[in-house]
Amino acid sequence: MTEAPRPLPVSNLLTTPEAAEYLRVSDRTLEAKRVDGTGPRYFKVGPGKASKVVYRIADLEEWLQKQQYGSTAEYKR
């Protein structure tokens, strides 16, 4: 039996797991894209190493639009 999708929070800020679910990628993929600079823009909230990464839905949508292609010839490797 598959798990029912969780409802998105009321806030327009999503945690990494929520943002990954929104984009339908794994948490690890989103974290890797954050490290190499190819992912969506994000915020670090809180002090130092205890800070939490959050994403605005608008930034996820903007990043997603940049991932759209009409053919494989358009894809830049």
PDB file as gemmi writes it, atoms N, CA and C in Angstrom:
CRYST1    1.000    1.000    1.000  90.00  90.00  90.00 P 1                      
ATOM      1  N   MET A   1       0.848  -1.172   0.000  1.00  0.00           N  
ATOM      2  CA  MET A   1       0.000   0.000   0.000  1.00  0.00           C  
ATOM      3  C   MET A   1       0.897   1.239   0.000  1.00  0.00           C  
ATOM      4  N   THR A   2       0.587   2.207  -0.856  1.00  0.00           N  
ATOM      5  CA  THR A   2       1.389   3.423  -0.902  1.00  0.00           C  
ATOM      6  C   THR A   2       0.898   4.415   0.131  1.00  0.00           C  
ATOM      7  N   GLU A   3       1.837   5.214   0.556  1.00  0.00           N  
ATOM      8  CA  GLU A   3       1.545   6.217   1.565  1.00  0.00           C  
ATOM      9  C   GLU A   3       0.861   7.416   0.914  1.00  0.00           C  
ATOM     10  N   ALA A   4      -0.138   7.969   1.563  1.00  0.00           N  
ATOM     11  CA  ALA A   4      -0.816   9.158   1.047  1.00  0.00           C  
ATOM     12  C   ALA A   4       0.138  10.339   1.139  1.00  0.00           C  
ATOM     13  N   PRO A   5       0.131  11.223   0.133  1.00  0.00           N  
ATOM     14  CA  PRO A   5       1.024  12.374   0.200  1.00  0.00           C  
ATOM     15  C   PRO A   5       0.669  13.273   1.373  1.00  0.00           C  
ATOM     16  N   ARG A   6       1.714  13.831   1.972  1.00  0.00           N  
ATOM     17  CA  ARG A   6       1.493  14.746   3.089  1.00  0.00           C  
ATOM     18  C   ARG A   6       1.041  16.090   2.535  1.00  0.00           C  
ATOM     19  N   PRO A   7       0.135  16.767   3.216  1.00  0.00           N  
ATOM     20  CA  PRO A   7      -0.242  18.108   2.762  1.00  0.00           C  
ATOM     21  C   PRO A   7       0.926  19.077   2.972  1.00  0.00           C  
ATOM     22  N   LEU A   8       1.064  20.034   2.079  1.00  0.00           N  
ATOM     23  CA  LEU A   8       2.117  21.028   2.225  1.00  0.00           C  
ATOM     24  C   LEU A   8       1.781  21.960   3.374  1.00  0.00           C  
ATOM     25  N   PRO A   9       2.797  22.472   4.056  1.00  0.00           N  
ATOM     26  CA  PRO A   9       2.538  23.386   5.160  1.00  0.00           C  
ATOM     27  C   PRO A   9       1.912  24.686   4.659  1.00  0.00           C  
ATOM     28  N   VAL A  10       1.302  25.417   5.566  1.00  0.00           N  
ATOM     29  CA  VAL A  10       0.650  26.674   5.224  1.00  0.00           C  
ATOM     30  C   VAL A  10       1.682  27.725   4.833  1.00  0.00           C  
ATOM     31  N   SER A  11       2.840  27.719   5.466  1.00  0.00           N  
ATOM     32  CA  SER A  11       3.909  28.670   5.171  1.00  0.00           C  
ATOM     33  C   SER A  11       4.423  28.448   3.752  1.00  0.00           C  
ATOM     34  N   ASN A  12       4.995  29.505   3.170  1.00  0.00           N  
ATOM     35  CA  ASN A  12       5.601  29.316   1.853  1.00  0.00           C  
ATOM     36  C   ASN A  12       7.064  28.905   1.969  1.00  0.00           C  
ATOM     37  N   LEU A  13       7.519  28.589   3.195  1.00  0.00           N  
ATOM     38  CA  LEU A  13       8.868  28.084   3.419  1.00  0.00           C  
ATOM     39  C   LEU A  13       8.818  26.586   3.651  1.00  0.00           C  
ATOM     40  N   LEU A  14       9.644  25.853   2.930  1.00  0.00           N  
ATOM     41  CA  LEU A  14       9.684  24.398   3.047  1.00  0.00           C  
ATOM     42  C   LEU A  14      11.047  23.951   3.544  1.00  0.00           C  
ATOM     43  N   THR A  15      11.068  22.922   4.369  1.00  0.00           N  
ATOM     44  CA  THR A  15      12.318  22.307   4.798  1.00  0.00           C  
ATOM     45  C   THR A  15      12.890  21.510   3.628  1.00  0.00           C  
ATOM     46  N   THR A  16      14.104  21.011   3.780  1.00  0.00           N  
ATOM     47  CA  THR A  16      14.702  20.212   2.702  1.00  0.00           C  
ATOM     48  C   THR A  16      13.846  18.996   2.349  1.00  0.00           C  
ATOM     49  N   PRO A  17      13.378  18.196   3.322  1.00  0.00           N  
ATOM     50  CA  PRO A  17      12.529  17.055   2.942  1.00  0.00           C  
ATOM     51  C   PRO A  17      11.235  17.482   2.242  1.00  0.00           C  
ATOM     52  N   GLU A  18      10.645  18.576   2.701  1.00  0.00           N  
ATOM     53  CA  GLU A  18       9.407  19.055   2.068  1.00  0.00           C  
ATOM     54  C   GLU A  18       9.675  19.567   0.657  1.00  0.00           C  
ATOM     55  N   ALA A  19      10.779  20.306   0.480  1.00  0.00           N  
ATOM     56  CA  ALA A  19      11.140  20.825  -0.839  1.00  0.00           C  
ATOM     57  C   ALA A  19      11.469  19.680  -1.795  1.00  0.00           C  
ATOM     58  N   ALA A  20      12.173  18.672  -1.289  1.00  0.00           N  
ATOM     59  CA  ALA A  20      12.503  17.512  -2.123  1.00  0.00           C  
ATOM     60  C   ALA A  20      11.227  16.797  -2.565  1.00  0.00           C  
ATOM     61  N   GLU A  21      10.290  16.648  -1.660  1.00  0.00           N  
ATOM     62  CA  GLU A  21       9.020  16.009  -2.004  1.00  0.00           C  
ATOM     63  C   GLU A  21       8.273  16.861  -3.035  1.00  0.00           C  
ATOM     64  N   TYR A  22       8.272  18.156  -2.863  1.00  0.00           N  
ATOM     65  CA  TYR A  22       7.619  19.084  -3.781  1.00  0.00           C  
ATOM     66  C   TYR A  22       8.192  18.933  -5.188  1.00  0.00           C  
ATOM     67  N   LEU A  23       9.523  18.795  -5.278  1.00  0.00           N  
ATOM     68  CA  LEU A  23      10.207  18.659  -6.569  1.00  0.00           C  
ATOM     69  C   LEU A  23      10.262  17.223  -7.073  1.00  0.00           C  
ATOM     70  N   ARG A  24       9.864  16.291  -6.209  1.00  0.00           N  
ATOM     71  CA  ARG A  24       9.891  14.854  -6.534  1.00  0.00           C  
ATOM     72  C   ARG A  24      11.307  14.347  -6.790  1.00  0.00           C  
ATOM     73  N   VAL A  25      12.214  14.807  -5.930  1.00  0.00           N  
ATOM     74  CA  VAL A  25      13.596  14.305  -5.926  1.00  0.00           C  
ATOM     75  C   VAL A  25      13.904  13.863  -4.500  1.00  0.00           C  
ATOM     76  N   SER A  26      15.008  13.177  -4.318  1.00  0.00           N  
ATOM     77  CA  SER A  26      15.377  12.755  -2.967  1.00  0.00           C  
ATOM     78  C   SER A  26      15.990  13.915  -2.189  1.00  0.00           C  
ATOM     79  N   ASP A  27      15.961  13.798  -0.872  1.00  0.00           N  
ATOM     80  CA  ASP A  27      16.617  14.788  -0.010  1.00  0.00           C  
ATOM     81  C   ASP A  27      18.086  14.913  -0.395  1.00  0.00           C  
ATOM     82  N   ARG A  28      18.723  13.768  -0.623  1.00  0.00           N  
ATOM     83  CA  ARG A  28      20.161  13.739  -0.959  1.00  0.00           C  
ATOM     84  C   ARG A  28      20.448  14.480  -2.259  1.00  0.00           C  
ATOM     85  N   THR A  29      19.566  14.308  -3.252  1.00  0.00           N  
ATOM     86  CA  THR A  29      19.748  15.014  -4.523  1.00  0.00           C  
ATOM     87  C   THR A  29      19.683  16.512  -4.306  1.00  0.00           C  
ATOM     88  N   LEU A  30      18.703  16.965  -3.547  1.00  0.00           N  
ATOM     89  CA  LEU A  30      18.554  18.393  -3.278  1.00  0.00           C  
ATOM     90  C   LEU A  30      19.748  18.919  -2.485  1.00  0.00           C  
ATOM     91  N   GLU A  31      20.228  18.151  -1.508  1.00  0.00           N  
ATOM     92  CA  GLU A  31      21.409  18.548  -0.732  1.00  0.00           C  
ATOM     93  C   GLU A  31      22.645  18.641  -1.631  1.00  0.00           C  
ATOM     94  N   ALA A  32      22.815  17.673  -2.524  1.00  0.00           N  
ATOM     95  CA  ALA A  32      23.971  17.676  -3.433  1.00  0.00           C  
ATOM     96  C   ALA A  32      23.918  18.887  -4.357  1.00  0.00           C  
ATOM     97  N   LYS A  33      22.743  19.212  -4.844  1.00  0.00           N  
ATOM     98  CA  LYS A  33      22.598  20.376  -5.719  1.00  0.00           C  
ATOM     99  C   LYS A  33      22.870  21.670  -4.955  1.00  0.00           C  
ATOM    100  N   ARG A  34      22.540  21.700  -3.681  1.00  0.00           N  
ATOM    101  CA  ARG A  34      22.834  22.864  -2.849  1.00  0.00           C  
ATOM    102  C   ARG A  34      24.351  23.013  -2.686  1.00  0.00           C  
ATOM    103  N   VAL A  35      25.045  21.914  -2.470  1.00  0.00           N  
ATOM    104  CA  VAL A  35      26.497  21.942  -2.280  1.00  0.00           C  
ATOM    105  C   VAL A  35      27.223  22.362  -3.560  1.00  0.00           C  
ATOM    106  N   ASP A  36      26.798  21.832  -4.705  1.00  0.00           N  
ATOM    107  CA  ASP A  36      27.509  22.170  -5.942  1.00  0.00           C  
ATOM    108  C   ASP A  36      26.971  23.418  -6.643  1.00  0.00           C  
ATOM    109  N   GLY A  37      25.948  24.055  -6.063  1.00  0.00           N  
ATOM    110  CA  GLY A  37      25.458  25.320  -6.594  1.00  0.00           C  
ATOM    111  C   GLY A  37      24.522  25.225  -7.776  1.00  0.00           C  
ATOM    112  N   THR A  38      23.983  24.024  -8.040  1.00  0.00           N  
ATOM    113  CA  THR A  38      23.092  23.862  -9.189  1.00  0.00           C  
ATOM    114  C   THR A  38      21.616  23.770  -8.789  1.00  0.00           C  
ATOM    115  N   GLY A  39      21.332  23.881  -7.521  1.00  0.00           N  
ATOM    116  CA  GLY A  39      19.963  23.744  -7.041  1.00  0.00           C  
ATOM    117  C   GLY A  39      19.263  25.078  -6.874  1.00  0.00           C  
ATOM    118  N   PRO A  40      18.048  25.020  -6.352  1.00  0.00           N  
ATOM    119  CA  PRO A  40      17.286  26.245  -6.122  1.00  0.00           C  
ATOM    120  C   PRO A  40      17.896  27.085  -5.006  1.00  0.00           C  
ATOM    121  N   ARG A  41      17.586  28.374  -5.012  1.00  0.00           N  
ATOM    122  CA  ARG A  41      18.052  29.270  -3.957  1.00  0.00           C  
ATOM    123  C   ARG A  41      17.418  28.857  -2.644  1.00  0.00           C  
ATOM    124  N   TYR A  42      18.119  29.135  -1.549  1.00  0.00           N  
ATOM    125  CA  TYR A  42      17.642  28.721  -0.227  1.00  0.00           C  
ATOM    126  C   TYR A  42      18.073  29.729   0.822  1.00  0.00           C  
ATOM    127  N   PHE A  43      17.528  29.580   2.022  1.00  0.00           N  
ATOM    128  CA  PHE A  43      17.886  30.414   3.164  1.00  0.00           C  
ATOM    129  C   PHE A  43      18.454  29.522   4.256  1.00  0.00           C  
ATOM    130  N   LYS A  44      19.377  30.070   5.041  1.00  0.00           N  
ATOM    131  CA  LYS A  44      19.856  29.401   6.252  1.00  0.00           C  
ATOM    132  C   LYS A  44      19.312  30.223   7.404  1.00  0.00           C  
ATOM    133  N   VAL A  45      18.489  29.605   8.223  1.00  0.00           N  
ATOM    134  CA  VAL A  45      17.823  30.302   9.315  1.00  0.00           C  
ATOM    135  C   VAL A  45      18.390  29.809  10.634  1.00  0.00           C  
ATOM    136  N   GLY A  46      18.876  30.724  11.448  1.00  0.00           N  
ATOM    137  CA  GLY A  46      19.424  30.355  12.747  1.00  0.00           C  
ATOM    138  C   GLY A  46      20.923  30.521  12.784  1.00  0.00           C  
ATOM    139  N   PRO A  47      21.491  30.329  13.967  1.00  0.00           N  
ATOM    140  CA  PRO A  47      22.925  30.565  14.150  1.00  0.00           C  
ATOM    141  C   PRO A  47      23.797  29.372  13.737  1.00  0.00           C  
ATOM    142  N   GLY A  48      24.901  29.675  13.081  1.00  0.00           N  
ATOM    143  CA  GLY A  48      25.962  28.708  12.807  1.00  0.00           C  
ATOM    144  C   GLY A  48      25.531  27.356  12.275  1.00  0.00           C  
ATOM    145  N   LYS A  49      26.145  26.298  12.843  1.00  0.00           N  
ATOM    146  CA  LYS A  49      25.883  24.933  12.386  1.00  0.00           C  
ATOM    147  C   LYS A  49      24.493  24.445  12.765  1.00  0.00           C  
ATOM    148  N   ALA A  50      23.846  25.138  13.693  1.00  0.00           N  
ATOM    149  CA  ALA A  50      22.490  24.760  14.099  1.00  0.00           C  
ATOM    150  C   ALA A  50      21.439  25.360  13.163  1.00  0.00           C  
ATOM    151  N   SER A  51      21.886  26.114  12.149  1.00  0.00           N  
ATOM    152  CA  SER A  51      20.925  26.758  11.253  1.00  0.00           C  
ATOM    153  C   SER A  51      20.169  25.716  10.431  1.00  0.00           C  
ATOM    154  N   LYS A  52      18.995  26.103  10.015  1.00  0.00           N  
ATOM    155  CA  LYS A  52      18.131  25.213   9.246  1.00  0.00           C  
ATOM    156  C   LYS A  52      18.005  25.768   7.836  1.00  0.00           C  
ATOM    157  N   VAL A  53      18.063  24.900   6.849  1.00  0.00           N  
ATOM    158  CA  VAL A  53      17.899  25.297   5.460  1.00  0.00           C  
ATOM    159  C   VAL A  53      16.406  25.266   5.134  1.00  0.00           C  
ATOM    160  N   VAL A  54      15.928  26.350   4.533  1.00  0.00           N  
ATOM    161  CA  VAL A  54      14.537  26.410   4.078  1.00  0.00           C  
ATOM    162  C   VAL A  54      14.497  26.979   2.667  1.00  0.00           C  
ATOM    163  N   TYR A  55      13.468  26.616   1.942  1.00  0.00           N  
ATOM    164  CA  TYR A  55      13.281  27.043   0.561  1.00  0.00           C  
ATOM    165  C   TYR A  55      11.941  27.751   0.428  1.00  0.00           C  
ATOM    166  N   ARG A  56      11.910  28.837  -0.351  1.00  0.00           N  
ATOM    167  CA  ARG A  56      10.636  29.462  -0.699  1.00  0.00           C  
ATOM    168  C   ARG A  56      10.055  28.711  -1.894  1.00  0.00           C  
ATOM    169  N   ILE A  57       8.756  28.496  -1.873  1.00  0.00           N  
ATOM    170  CA  ILE A  57       8.090  27.812  -2.982  1.00  0.00           C  
ATOM    171  C   ILE A  57       8.345  28.556  -4.290  1.00  0.00           C  
ATOM    172  N   ALA A  58       8.327  29.886  -4.252  1.00  0.00           N  
ATOM    173  CA  ALA A  58       8.576  30.672  -5.460  1.00  0.00           C  
ATOM    174  C   ALA A  58       9.961  30.377  -6.039  1.00  0.00           C  
ATOM    175  N   ASP A  59      10.968  30.187  -5.172  1.00  0.00           N  
ATOM    176  CA  ASP A  59      12.320  29.869  -5.648  1.00  0.00           C  
ATOM    177  C   ASP A  59      12.380  28.469  -6.247  1.00  0.00           C  
ATOM    178  N   LEU A  60      11.629  27.538  -5.666  1.00  0.00           N  
ATOM    179  CA  LEU A  60      11.569  26.184  -6.225  1.00  0.00           C  
ATOM    180  C   LEU A  60      10.941  26.222  -7.611  1.00  0.00           C  
ATOM    181  N   GLU A  61       9.860  26.976  -7.751  1.00  0.00           N  
ATOM    182  CA  GLU A  61       9.171  27.094  -9.043  1.00  0.00           C  
ATOM    183  C   GLU A  61      10.074  27.751 -10.088  1.00  0.00           C  
ATOM    184  N   GLU A  62      10.795  28.802  -9.687  1.00  0.00           N  
ATOM    185  CA  GLU A  62      11.697  29.483 -10.607  1.00  0.00           C  
ATOM    186  C   GLU A  62      12.798  28.537 -11.080  1.00  0.00           C  
ATOM    187  N   TRP A  63      13.389  27.795 -10.154  1.00  0.00           N  
ATOM    188  CA  TRP A  63      14.440  26.835 -10.501  1.00  0.00           C  
ATOM    189  C   TRP A  63      13.889  25.747 -11.418  1.00  0.00           C  
ATOM    190  N   LEU A  64      12.698  25.272 -11.098  1.00  0.00           N  
ATOM    191  CA  LEU A  64      12.079  24.214 -11.897  1.00  0.00           C  
ATOM    192  C   LEU A  64      11.840  24.664 -13.329  1.00  0.00           C  
ATOM    193  N   GLN A  65      11.420  25.911 -13.510  1.00  0.00           N  
ATOM    194  CA  GLN A  65      11.199  26.437 -14.861  1.00  0.00           C  
ATOM    195  C   GLN A  65      12.484  26.427 -15.679  1.00  0.00           C  
ATOM    196  N   LYS A  66      13.617  26.632 -15.022  1.00  0.00           N  
ATOM    197  CA  LYS A  66      14.904  26.626 -15.720  1.00  0.00           C  
ATOM    198  C   LYS A  66      15.334  25.217 -16.114  1.00  0.00           C  
ATOM    199  N   GLN A  67      14.648  24.200 -15.603  1.00  0.00           N  
ATOM    200  CA  GLN A  67      14.980  22.809 -15.912  1.00  0.00           C  
ATOM    201  C   GLN A  67      14.143  22.264 -17.067  1.00  0.00           C  
ATOM    202  N   GLN A  68      13.365  23.113 -17.700  1.00  0.00           N  
ATOM    203  CA  GLN A  68      12.448  22.671 -18.755  1.00  0.00           C  
ATOM    204  C   GLN A  68      13.147  22.665 -20.113  1.00  0.00           C  
ATOM    205  N   TYR A  69      12.931  21.596 -20.858  1.00  0.00           N  
ATOM    206  CA  TYR A  69      13.544  21.439 -22.176  1.00  0.00           C  
ATOM    207  C   TYR A  69      12.504  20.936 -23.168  1.00  0.00           C  
ATOM    208  N   GLY A  70      12.698  21.280 -24.437  1.00  0.00           N  
ATOM    209  CA  GLY A  70      11.819  20.806 -25.495  1.00  0.00           C  
ATOM    210  C   GLY A  70      12.362  19.584 -26.204  1.00  0.00           C  
ATOM    211  N   SER A  71      13.684  19.390 -26.116  1.00  0.00           N  
ATOM    212  CA  SER A  71      14.300  18.214 -26.736  1.00  0.00           C  
ATOM    213  C   SER A  71      15.634  17.948 -26.030  1.00  0.00           C  
ATOM    214  N   THR A  72      16.176  16.769 -26.249  1.00  0.00           N  
ATOM    215  CA  THR A  72      17.451  16.425 -25.622  1.00  0.00           C  
ATOM    216  C   THR A  72      18.589  17.278 -26.185  1.00  0.00           C  
ATOM    217  N   ALA A  73      18.419  17.830 -27.377  1.00  0.00           N  
ATOM    218  CA  ALA A  73      19.450  18.673 -27.971  1.00  0.00           C  
ATOM    219  C   ALA A  73      19.634  19.979 -27.185  1.00  0.00           C  
ATOM    220  N   GLU A  74      18.602  20.396 -26.465  1.00  0.00           N  
ATOM    221  CA  GLU A  74      18.682  21.636 -25.685  1.00  0.00           C  
ATOM    222  C   GLU A  74      19.435  21.441 -24.369  1.00  0.00           C  
ATOM    223  N   TYR A  75      19.529  20.212 -23.899  1.00  0.00           N  
ATOM    224  CA  TYR A  75      20.098  19.934 -22.587  1.00  0.00           C  
ATOM    225  C   TYR A  75      21.590  20.171 -22.592  1.00  0.00           C  
ATOM    226  N   LYS A  76      22.069  21.016 -21.650  1.00  0.00           N  
ATOM    227  CA  LYS A  76      23.498  21.304 -21.531  1.00  0.00           C  
ATOM    228  C   LYS A  76      24.089  20.397 -20.463  1.00  0.00           C  
ATOM    229  N   ARG A  77      25.074  19.641 -20.821  1.00  0.00           N  
ATOM    230  CA  ARG A  77      25.696  18.715 -19.867  1.00  0.00           C  
ATOM    231  C   ARG A  77      26.818  19.352 -19.139  1.00  0.00           C  
TER     232      ARG A  77                                                      
END                                                                             
